[in-house]
Amino acid sequence: MCRRKVRGNVHKWPILYAILQIMNGQTRASLKPGMTVLIVLKQDQATGKLTKGIVKDILTKSPTHPHGIKVRLESGAVGRVKEIVS
């Protein structure tokens, strides 16, 4: 018997899980330059402090990332997206 380690009820709600990935910045396809997002900077990872800004460049090349897609804001700040505001 194959036993997979599954976090939470992900296996019961695959569509809901996919929607949550899009909304929380884990999916590259959901981000476009010009969008307003909340990111966590590298130096703020311990505290979880969020920085709001407008996406200038998408730096992560893979389609998804468990910690959030890395972006550069118009201000020049670089961090991982934690939430898409608009």
MDAnalysis code that builds the backbone (N, CA, C; Angstrom):
import MDAnalysis as mda
import numpy as np

u = mda.Universe.empty(258, n_residues=86, atom_resindex=np.repeat(np.arange(86), 3), trajectory=True)
u.add_TopologyAttr("name", ["N", "CA", "C"] * 86)
u.add_TopologyAttr("resid", np.arange(1, 87))
u.add_TopologyAttr("resname", ["MET", "CYS", "ARG", "ARG", "LYS", "VAL", "ARG", "GLY", "ASN", "VAL", "HIS", "LYS", "TRP", "PRO", "ILE", "LEU", "TYR", "ALA", "ILE", "LEU", "GLN", "ILE", "MET", "ASN", "GLY", "GLN", "THR", "ARG", "ALA", "SER", "LEU", "LYS", "PRO", "GLY", "MET", "THR", "VAL", "LEU", "ILE", "VAL", "LEU", "LYS", "GLN", "ASP", "GLN", "ALA", "THR", "GLY", "LYS", "LEU", "THR", "LYS", "GLY", "ILE", "VAL", "LYS", "ASP", "ILE", "LEU", "THR", "LYS", "SER", "PRO", "THR", "HIS", "PRO", "HIS", "GLY", "ILE", "LYS", "VAL", "ARG", "LEU", "GLU", "SER", "GLY", "ALA", "VAL", "GLY", "ARG", "VAL", "LYS", "GLU", "ILE", "VAL", "SER"])
u.atoms.positions = np.array([
    [0.831, -1.167, 0.000],
    [0.000, 0.000, 0.000],
    [0.885, 1.244, 0.000],
    [0.591, 2.162, -0.872],
    [1.372, 3.393, -0.992],
    [0.820, 4.456, -0.031],
    [1.697, 5.004, 0.782],
    [1.269, 6.060, 1.705],
    [1.982, 7.348, 1.327],
    [1.180, 8.333, 0.983],
    [1.728, 9.635, 0.656],
    [1.487, 10.583, 1.814],
    [2.459, 11.434, 2.052],
    [2.270, 12.457, 3.074],
    [1.551, 13.636, 2.407],
    [0.361, 13.930, 2.864],
    [-0.441, 15.001, 2.290],
    [-0.716, 16.024, 3.371],
    [-0.477, 17.302, 3.048],
    [-0.671, 18.375, 4.008],
    [-2.152, 18.755, 4.052],
    [-2.768, 18.637, 5.224],
    [-4.166, 19.040, 5.397],
    [-5.109, 18.196, 4.559],
    [-6.138, 18.834, 4.042],
    [-7.146, 18.154, 3.224],
    [-6.953, 18.456, 1.743],
    [-5.710, 18.639, 1.331],
    [-5.414, 18.981, -0.055],
    [-5.956, 17.931, -1.017],
    [-5.810, 16.664, -0.669],
    [-6.259, 15.604, -1.562],
    [-7.775, 15.568, -1.693],
    [-8.513, 16.123, -0.748],
    [-9.976, 16.133, -0.807],
    [-10.513, 17.310, -1.602],
    [-9.738, 18.384, -1.680],
    [-10.200, 19.609, -2.320],
    [-9.170, 20.135, -3.324],
    [-8.858, 19.396, -4.396],
    [-7.789, 19.828, -5.301],
    [-8.087, 21.147, -6.015],
    [-9.343, 21.403, -6.346],
    [-9.681, 22.654, -7.038],
    [-9.514, 23.833, -6.090],
    [-9.983, 23.684, -4.857],
    [-9.834, 24.742, -3.861],
    [-8.356, 25.021, -3.602],
    [-7.553, 23.972, -3.517],
    [-6.117, 24.135, -3.291],
    [-5.474, 24.902, -4.444],
    [-5.867, 24.610, -5.671],
    [-5.327, 25.309, -6.836],
    [-5.704, 26.788, -6.801],
    [-6.931, 27.093, -6.396],
    [-7.368, 28.488, -6.295],
    [-6.565, 29.210, -5.219],
    [-6.325, 28.553, -4.094],
    [-5.537, 29.168, -3.031],
    [-4.110, 29.432, -3.479],
    [-3.524, 28.546, -4.274],
    [-2.179, 28.760, -4.793],
    [-2.127, 30.002, -5.662],
    [-3.163, 30.216, -6.451],
    [-3.212, 31.381, -7.329],
    [-3.328, 32.652, -6.503],
    [-4.194, 32.653, -5.505],
    [-4.450, 33.858, -4.724],
    [-3.294, 34.216, -3.806],
    [-2.509, 33.252, -3.371],
    [-1.441, 33.578, -2.433],
    [-0.073, 33.717, -3.097],
    [-0.043, 33.829, -4.409],
    [1.214, 34.136, -5.082],
    [2.138, 32.969, -5.337],
    [1.656, 31.731, -5.260],
    [2.504, 30.570, -5.502],
    [2.514, 30.147, -6.968],
    [1.697, 30.773, -7.788],
    [1.604, 30.406, -9.195],
    [2.044, 31.575, -10.074],
    [3.037, 31.336, -10.913],
    [3.602, 32.385, -11.772],
    [2.572, 32.945, -12.742],
    [1.702, 32.083, -13.263],
    [0.705, 32.507, -14.254],
    [-0.282, 33.521, -13.695],
    [-0.435, 33.568, -12.371],
    [-1.396, 34.489, -11.769],
    [-0.809, 35.890, -11.579],
    [0.480, 36.068, -11.847],
    [1.135, 37.367, -11.656],
    [1.469, 38.007, -12.990],
    [1.247, 39.321, -13.049],
    [1.584, 40.102, -14.240],
    [2.219, 41.408, -13.780],
    [3.151, 41.956, -14.550],
    [3.695, 43.269, -14.214],
    [2.564, 44.294, -14.118],
    [2.658, 45.168, -13.126],
    [1.625, 46.174, -12.909],
    [0.638, 45.818, -11.809],
    [0.658, 44.564, -11.363],
    [-0.245, 44.143, -10.291],
    [0.281, 44.630, -8.947],
    [-0.641, 44.909, -8.015],
    [-0.261, 45.279, -6.657],
    [-0.232, 44.018, -5.806],
    [0.874, 43.824, -5.098],
    [1.077, 42.607, -4.301],
    [1.682, 42.949, -2.946],
    [1.625, 41.989, -2.043],
    [2.329, 42.057, -0.766],
    [3.436, 41.021, -0.826],
    [4.675, 41.457, -0.554],
    [5.817, 40.540, -0.581],
    [6.502, 40.538, 0.775],
    [7.264, 39.480, 1.011],
    [8.142, 39.450, 2.183],
    [9.574, 39.522, 1.665],
    [10.305, 40.515, 2.161],
    [11.703, 40.687, 1.784],
    [12.560, 39.652, 2.501],
    [13.734, 39.355, 1.968],
    [14.639, 38.371, 2.567],
    [14.954, 38.715, 4.026],
    [15.239, 39.976, 4.290],
    [15.598, 40.371, 5.653],
    [14.398, 40.380, 6.597],
    [13.183, 40.314, 6.055],
    [11.974, 40.312, 6.884],
    [11.348, 38.922, 7.024],
    [12.017, 37.878, 6.525],
    [11.439, 36.538, 6.577],
    [11.210, 36.074, 8.008],
    [12.081, 36.423, 8.920],
    [11.939, 35.988, 10.317],
    [10.723, 36.624, 10.982],
    [10.461, 37.883, 10.661],
    [9.335, 38.594, 11.281],
    [8.055, 38.446, 10.472],
    [8.172, 38.191, 9.168],
    [6.996, 38.069, 8.311],
    [6.422, 39.406, 7.887],
    [7.177, 40.486, 8.090],
    [6.719, 41.826, 7.707],
    [6.501, 41.880, 6.199],
    [5.330, 42.412, 5.790],
    [4.980, 42.477, 4.375],
    [5.228, 43.871, 3.822],
    [5.623, 43.917, 2.561],
    [5.867, 45.162, 1.849],
    [4.928, 45.208, 0.654],
    [4.189, 46.313, 0.521],
    [3.238, 46.467, -0.577],
    [3.912, 47.183, -1.729],
    [3.617, 46.750, -2.949],
    [4.200, 47.398, -4.105],
    [3.614, 46.894, -5.405],
    [4.094, 47.464, -6.492],
    [3.635, 47.115, -7.836],
    [4.721, 46.289, -8.518],
    [4.333, 45.156, -9.101],
    [5.275, 44.236, -9.744],
    [5.888, 44.880, -10.985],
    [7.220, 44.876, -11.024],
    [7.955, 45.342, -12.207],
    [8.418, 44.148, -13.028],
    [9.066, 43.166, -12.359],
    [9.593, 41.973, -13.034],
    [9.248, 40.738, -12.219],
    [9.006, 39.631, -12.916],
    [8.823, 38.331, -12.265],
    [10.144, 37.586, -12.403],
    [10.750, 37.235, -11.275],
    [12.099, 36.659, -11.288],
    [12.112, 35.132, -11.255],
    [11.112, 34.492, -10.649],
    [11.056, 33.033, -10.595],
    [10.714, 32.493, -11.977],
    [11.491, 31.519, -12.435],
    [11.270, 30.942, -13.770],
    [10.309, 29.755, -13.752],
    [10.218, 29.042, -12.633],
    [9.350, 27.865, -12.569],
    [7.888, 28.304, -12.454],
    [6.941, 27.462, -12.888],
    [5.521, 27.835, -12.868],
    [4.937, 28.004, -11.466],
    [5.490, 27.305, -10.474],
    [5.017, 27.439, -9.100],
    [6.206, 27.426, -8.145],
    [5.978, 27.944, -6.945],
    [7.002, 27.882, -5.901],
    [6.280, 27.841, -4.562],
    [6.627, 26.905, -3.677],
    [5.897, 26.746, -2.413],
    [5.996, 27.944, -1.471],
    [7.049, 28.752, -1.597],
    [7.213, 29.912, -0.710],
    [6.776, 31.209, -1.365],
    [6.277, 31.129, -2.585],
    [5.835, 32.318, -3.307],
    [6.772, 32.642, -4.457],
    [6.213, 33.245, -5.488],
    [6.983, 33.626, -6.668],
    [7.823, 34.866, -6.336],
    [9.088, 34.841, -6.723],
    [9.979, 35.975, -6.451],
    [9.767, 37.045, -7.512],
    [9.576, 38.301, -7.038],
    [9.348, 39.425, -7.943],
    [10.213, 40.612, -7.544],
    [10.386, 41.530, -8.492],
    [11.016, 42.824, -8.224],
    [9.907, 43.862, -8.335],
    [9.788, 44.709, -7.331],
    [8.794, 45.771, -7.350],
    [9.341, 46.995, -8.075],
    [8.467, 47.930, -8.422],
    [8.908, 49.158, -9.084],
    [9.855, 49.962, -8.205],
    [9.753, 49.769, -6.885],
    [10.647, 50.460, -5.948],
    [12.053, 49.852, -5.944],
    [12.208, 48.680, -6.569],
    [13.491, 47.979, -6.595],
    [13.588, 46.869, -5.564],
    [12.623, 46.790, -4.647],
    [12.625, 45.743, -3.621],
    [12.368, 44.381, -4.270],
    [13.049, 43.350, -3.763],
    [12.893, 41.984, -4.274],
    [12.428, 41.098, -3.123],
    [11.397, 40.290, -3.390],
    [10.898, 39.376, -2.374],
    [9.910, 38.395, -2.967],
    [9.365, 37.543, -2.103],
    [8.412, 36.530, -2.547],
    [6.986, 36.984, -2.261],
    [6.109, 36.765, -3.248],
    [4.718, 37.200, -3.131],
    [3.995, 36.355, -2.097],
    [3.354, 37.019, -1.149],
    [2.540, 36.349, -0.135],
    [1.055, 36.559, -0.392],
    [0.712, 37.646, -1.066],
    [-0.696, 37.915, -1.356],
    [-0.802, 38.844, -2.564],
    [-1.810, 38.590, -3.390],
    [-2.101, 39.458, -4.515],
    [-3.212, 40.392, -4.072],
    [-2.946, 41.713, -4.133],
    [-3.937, 42.694, -3.692],
    [-4.901, 42.999, -4.831],
    [-4.382, 43.246, -6.031],
    [-5.244, 43.496, -7.193],
    [-4.523, 43.125, -8.475],
])
